[in-house]
Each structure stands twice: as C-alpha cells, then as structure tokens.
Amino acid sequence: MTTAPAFDPWQSSFIADPYPAYAGLRAQGPVTYFEPTGQWLVPHYDDVRALLRDRRLGRTYLHRFTHEEFGRTAPPAAHEPFHTLNGNGLLDLEAPDHTRIRRLISLAFTPRTVDRLAPTVARLAEDLVARFVADGGGDLVAAVAEPLPVAVIAEMLGIPEADRPLLRPWSSAICGMFELNPTEETARRAVEASVEFSTYLRGLIARRRGDLGDDLISALIAAHDAEDRLTEQEMVSTCVLLLNAGHEATVNTTANGWLTLFRHPAELARLRADMAAATAFAAGESLPSAADPLAPAVEELLRFDTPLQMFERWVLDDIEVGGTVIPRGSEVALLFGSAHRDPARFDRPDVLDLGRTDNPHLAFGAGIHYCLGAPLARLELAASFGALLRRAPGLRLVAEPEWRPGYVIRGLRELLVEV
C-alpha cells in the first residue's frame, strides 16, 4: 500500500500538489495536530463548513481576552503598524465590531455598485487580453491575471491611474504575513508596506472629504447608520482589505485555473465548444440552450484548485471535533483545499467537471466572514476567462510553471503561454 505524502507546507513538491497529502489527512481522522505550527488541521468538508459558522471560534481573540489570558505572546512592538492595519479590517474582527463595520461597508459596497462596474470590468479584461494576443502571448500572470483585479479595485476606490503601480507590491508584502511562521524579514517588509499604504490612503481620504465623488472611498466616508460612522483607521483597513482579498484570490484562480485547463485538455475543449455554442445562440442561431457555460466552469475551477488553501481561526471556548476536544487557546487550520476534494461531499472530487452543478465549495468562506467581494470576483473571473477563450482559442502552455513558495495563498510565479 502506498503511503500518503506528509503535510509539509514548506516543501515545494507539496505546494505543487497538496492533494495526496490531504487524502492522507482525511484518512487519519477528523483532526490532526501539526506540531511545527501548533495548529489543529481540519481536513473534512462537513467539519470545515460547520467550524466556519461556529461562534466559539474567531479570527481574533482580543475582543474577549488579552494575549496573556489566552496563553499567547503579544507580537513585537515593531510589528504594530501591520497589526493595527490588519486588526481593524473586516476579516480579522469579531462581533460587535465586525457587525457594525460590515453593516456600514455594505451601505457603500452594494450589489448595485458591482453591477455598475460590469461594463468597466469587461472593458478592462478585453483590453488586457487584446494586447496579450497582439503580443503573441507571454506571462499570463503578469499580463492579465494580476493587472485586471488591481485595476478594478483601483477604479472602484478612485485611486488615480498614476498611483496604481504602487498597489500590488504593497499588497504582496502585507500578504506575506498570512503565511505559516513568517520570517522576521517578511514581517519587516509587511510593516514597511503597511506604513506606506496607510499614509497614502489617509492622504487620499483627506482629499476626498473635501470633494466627494462616486467612488467607493467617497461612499465609505458618507456611509452612516444613525450616528454611527467608520473611523479613518477602519476606512484605511477596509480599503487595504478590499485590495488584498479582492485581487489575490482572483489572480490565483485565473492562473491556477488556466494551468488546470491545460492539464485537462478534454475539459478545455468542452468549454471552448460550449462557449462557441452559447455565442452562436446569442447571435440568433437556433441552439438548444443559451446557458452561460462560464458560470459553472468558474465555480468548478474555484473548487478544484482553490486559491486559499487554509483559513485559520482561534478557539475561544472548548470545542469537540470528531470526538477530539480542542481546548480554548488553540488554533485550528481549516483546510479548504482538502474539503473541496472530500468524497463524502463531492462526487468524484478529483475529477475536473466544468459542468458540475452540485458544487457548494467554500472558496469564499462561510458564516459572518463570507467574502463581501464574491460577486465582484466572479464578475472578474468570468470576464477574463471569457475574453481569453474568445480571443485566444488556441492558447497553449509553453513551459511548466513554478509555484510561489507560499502555501496559504497558493499561486504561480508565472504562466508562459502562446496564442
């Protein structure tokens, strides 16, 4: 009998293909304690889904305990700019602050806001892909996957075009702190980026206060409920979170998704044929269905090789998972990538099926931390995949890609293709 590979998030071969190790974890049982990070690994879909909604867990514990009371060591004082920025963002807050801030942000970040962006997203995607095709291909990550979501978020926030090249490096440095056991050099870069990004946004917010427009920063300034408003720090942290969360997942789903398609040529051919049929139907030809094949395809790519492999939460009160008691003060690591390949929930989970209909993946989370930007991410993914499928029907891989060293937010360094 073949032994499953070990869970080793710093090993390049594991990062390239963590799924055999996940199968081993699922076979071991509901939870496994991972000594190198001091975390309880949770690999099964039903457990991951339930714990995402369990209020005995939290993204922070500071709303209930001090570091000392929780048995944890406070971060170094030198890291304070990062923790202030991150700690005031929606993703790392719990009720009542989370409830208040999400309510206020929702007043500004409405479905209508996303709907209004649809023509802009389509235009940006078409322009990027047109240039990419004219060049004969190249690095899909740098040419299409990265610039599209950054441009969309910048457009939405109202960030001047000349300043937009600053955003991706700041975001990349900050997101380095979300990996397992980050180094002190990673922390130094994150702190530096936190200071620079915060300073930039404070200046932009100050200018907007005197000249409100129709951008999201102006809407965040104006958002209020009774006498309740966002503080300046909450606005800064919200803008940073929208950029970081709003583009990392989209970048990696685009690049990882195309790699998945190249490795499954029959499914890629199926998608291209379905797209051609849908286009012909839209043009007035008599075909049996006008259903958009991109919608289920995007959902399946999000499931099959999910961009966020792990979501960490603190145990605020003792919990029990599959008969194992996990005490207060522990940290659980919810393995999205493993949950999405759990045969107890998904039929033939290791098979890519771009027409899959029963697909309740967790790529955007669940519970109170469900991703506010999920509709925008889906809009961007449909726009970029659609533009590439239409304009580059012969797109092909020309070099085996390398994975970036990070595991939690898992993506490719580059994806070299020809049209």
N, C-alpha and C positions, 0 to 999 in steps of 0.2 A: 504494500500500500504506500502510495506517495505521501510524504509529509508536507503539509501546507507550509509555505514560507512564513517567516516570522513577521510580526508587525514591527516595522523598523522605519519610522518616518524620516530618518536622516539618510537612508540608503537610496542611492539613485535608482537602482533597479526596482525598489519598492514604489518610489514615486512614479516611475514609468508605468507600473501596473500593480496597484494595491489590491486588486480584486481577489486573487488567490489567497492572500493573507486574510482578507475579510471572511472568506468562506471558512477558513480555519478557526477564526474567532467565533463565528456563528455556531460552529460545531462544538466548540468548547463549552458554550453555555450562554446565559443571558448577559453576564458581565465578566470582565477580566480586569484585574488590577495591573496597571502598567507602571512599574517602578521608576523608570527614567524620568517620567513627568509627574508622578504621583497622582495619576488620574484613573478613574474607573471607565473603561471602554465599553460602550453600549452599542452592539452591532445589529440588533434585530429591529425591523421596521416598526412593529407594534409598540415596542418599548420606547424607541426614539420618538415616535409620534406622541405617545402619552406623556413623556417627560417634557416635551416642548410646551405642553399645556399645563404642566404641574406647577402650581404656585408655591410649592415647597422648595422650588429651585429658582435661582435668579442669576441674571447676568452680573449683578453686583451683590455684595452683602453689606455695603456701607450704609444702607438705609435702615439697617437693623442692628449692626454690630460694628465695633471698632475692629481694626486689624488684630489687636491683641485678644479681644473677646472671641474672635473667630479662629484664633490659633494660627494666624498668618503674620508675616513680616511686612511692614509698610514698605512700599517701593522707595528707592533712594530719592533724596530731595532733588537731586539733579534731574530726575525724570519728571518732575512736577508739570512742566508745560504740556507734555504728552498726555498725562493722566487727567489734567484739567480739561483739555480739549476733548479727549475720548470720553471722559466721565460725564460730560454734560450733553452727550449725544444720545439720541433716542435708543440706539441699540444697546447701550450699556446702562440704562436706567430701569428702575422698577417703580411700581406704584408707591406713592401717589404722583411723583414727578413724571413718570412715564405717561400716565393717563392724561395729565394736564398738557404736557408738551405735544403728545401725539394729536390731541384734540385741536390744539392751536395750529399745528402744522397742517392738519387735514383741512382747515379752513382755507389754506393757501394752495396746498398740493391736491387739487380736486381732480376727479375724472375728466372734467371739462378742460383743465389745464393740460392733461395728457392728450385729449382729443385735439386741442388746438395745435399741439406740437406735431401731429401726424404728418402734415404736408412738409414741415421742416425736416423731420427725420427722413422721410422718403427722398427729399431733395439732396440732403447731405449724403445719404447712402448711395444714391445714383451717381453723384459727382465723384465720390471717392472710388467707386467701382469703375466708372468710365475712365478715370486717369490710370487706374491699375491695369485695366485691359489694354489701354493705349500703350502702356509701357511693356506689355507682353507678360506681365506677372511680376513676381518678386516675393518679398516677405509679406504674407497676408496679415500677420500680426501688426507690423509697423504701418502698413499702407491702408488697411481697412479696419481691422478689429479694434485697435487702440483709438484711432482718431475719431471714429463715429460717436461712441458714447461720451467721450470727453467733450466733443463739440456740442452734443445735445445738452448735456448738463450745463455747460458754459453758456449756451444760448438761453436756457431756461432761467439760469441765475442772473443773466445780464452781465456777464463778465466780458469786458472789451476783448476783441479778437487778438489784439497785440499782446495781451497778458496770458492767453490760453496755453502757450507752451510751458508756462510755469507749473501748471496744474498736475500733470502726470508725474513728474519727478517728486513733487511734494507728496502726492498720494502714495506712490510706490514706497517712499521712505517711511511714511506713517504705517502702512500696512505690514511692513516688516515686523512690527511688534506683535502682530497677531499669530505669528508662527510659534512653534513649540520651543521653549527655552531660548529666547532670542539672546544674542550676544550683546556685550556692552557697546560694541561698535554699532550694531543695529539700533540700540537704544539712543546712542548719540545722534545718529542720523535722523531718527524719528523725532527727537526733541528739537533739533535744529529746524526740521521741516514744520513742526507744529508751531514754533515761534514765528517763522516767516509767513506761513499760510494764515495764521491768526492775525498778524499785523496787517497783511494785505486785505483780508476780509473786513477788518474793523475800519480801515480807510474807505473801502467801497461802501460799507453800510452807512458811514457818516455822510458820504456824498449823496447816497440815495435818500436819506432822511430829508434833505433839502430839495429833492427833485424826484418824487416818486414816479415810477413808470409802470409798465405792465409785466415786469419781470418778477421772478419768484422772491428775490431779496426784498423788493418793494412790498410784495404781498405778505411776507413774513413780518416786516416792520408794521404793517397795517393790521395784521391778524390780532383780534382780541375777542374775548368771551367775557361779558360783564366787565369787570375791572381788571381781568387777567390778561397779561401780555407776555411775550417772550422777552427774556433778558438779552442783552447784547451777546453774552457768552453762549447762551442757548442758540441764538441765531448763527453765530460763528460755527459752533459744533454741528448744527444741523446742516449747514452748507458743506462742511467738510465731509460729513457722513453721506450726504447725497452724492458727492463726487466719488468717494471711496467705494461705497456699497453700490452706487449707481453705475460704475463702469467696470470694476474688477470682475464681477460675475459675467457681464456681457462680453468683455474682451475674451475671457477664458472659454465661455460657451461657444463663441464664434470660432476660435482657433481649435479648441479640442473637438468641437463638433465637426469641423471640416476634416480633421485627421480621422475621426471615426467614420465619416462618409467614405474617405479614400480607402479605408481598411475594410469597407463593406460595399464593394462595387455594385453588387446586385441591388442593394437598397438605394444607392445613389442613382442608379439607372431608373429604378422605380420612381423615385422622387422627381427626376427630370421628366419622365414620361407623364406623370400626374400633373406636373406644373404646365407642361405643354398642352395637355388636355384642358386644364382649367382656363388657360389663356385663350384657347380656341373657343371655348364655351362663352367666355366673357365677350369675345368678338362677334358672337352671334351664331356660331355653328351649333348644330343640334347634337349635343352630347348628353349622356345620362345624368350627370351631376355637376353642379358648379361649386361644390365644396372646395374650400381652400386647403390643399394638401400640406401647406406650410405649418398650419396651426398644430396638428398632431405631431408633425416631424420635429418642430422646435421643442415640444414637451418631451418627446422621447429622447432627444439629444441632451436635454437638461437632466433626465433620469439616468441615462446610460453611462455618462461620464460627467458627473455633476461637478461644477466649478468649485463649490465649497464642500470639502470632504469632511470637515469636522466642525461642530458647534459646541462650545464649552459653556457649562453652567455650574454655579456653586450650589451646594446642598445646604439650604437654610434650616431645614428640620430633617430629622432622620427619615429616610425612605427605604423601601424594600423593592428590589427588582429581581424577579425570578427566584425568590427565596433568600437572596443575599441582602442583608441590611447594610446600607451605606450611610455612615453617620454624618451628622451636621459638621460642617467644616471641610468636607471632601469636595472634590471637583469631578464632575462627570464629563466625558467626551462623547457626544452623540455623533456616531459615525454615519453621516448622510450617504456616503458612497456605498457603504455596506448595506444600509437599509434599502437602498434602491436596487440591490441585487438579491434581496431576500426572497427565496422561492415560496415562503409562506404567504407572501403578499402579491408577488408578481408572477404571472405565467411566463415560463421560460425567461427568467430575468437576465441571463447572459446573452440573449439573442436581441439584436437591434431590430425593432419592428417600427418603422416610421408611420405606420397606420394604427399603432396601438391606441385603443380607446379607453381602456381601464387603466389609468395612469395617474394615481394620486401621489406623485412624487413630492418630496419635501425640500426641493431646491430653494424655495423662497421662505422656508421656515413654516411655523405654525403658531397658533396662540397669539398672545399680545405682541410678540416680536415678528409677526408675519411681515414680510417686506412691503413697505409702503410703495416702493417703486416697481413692484412686479409688473403692473400693466405697461409701464414705460419700457422696462427691459424686454418684455415680449414684443412690443412695437419695434424696438431697435433690432432685435434678432430677426424678426420676420422681414424687415426692410433690407438688412444686409444679406441674409441668405437668399432672399428673393432676387435682389439685384445681381448677385453673383451667378445664380442659376440661370437667369435670363441672358445676361451679357457674356458669360463665360461658360457656355455649355460643355466645353472640352477641358475645363480646369483639371489639372493633374498635379500630383505631388512629384517633386524632382529630387528631394533629399530627405532622408529620415531625420526628423526634428529631435532637438534636445529639450528636456524638461527643465524648467527653473528649479532651483533647489528647494523652494518652499513646498510644503505638503498641505497645510490647512487651506490656503488659497492656491490651487494647483493649476499651473498653466505652462505653456510652451514659451521658450525663448524666442523662437521664430518658426515660421511655417513657409518654406520656399516652394512656390508653385509656378507653373506655366499655364497660359491660357490657350 
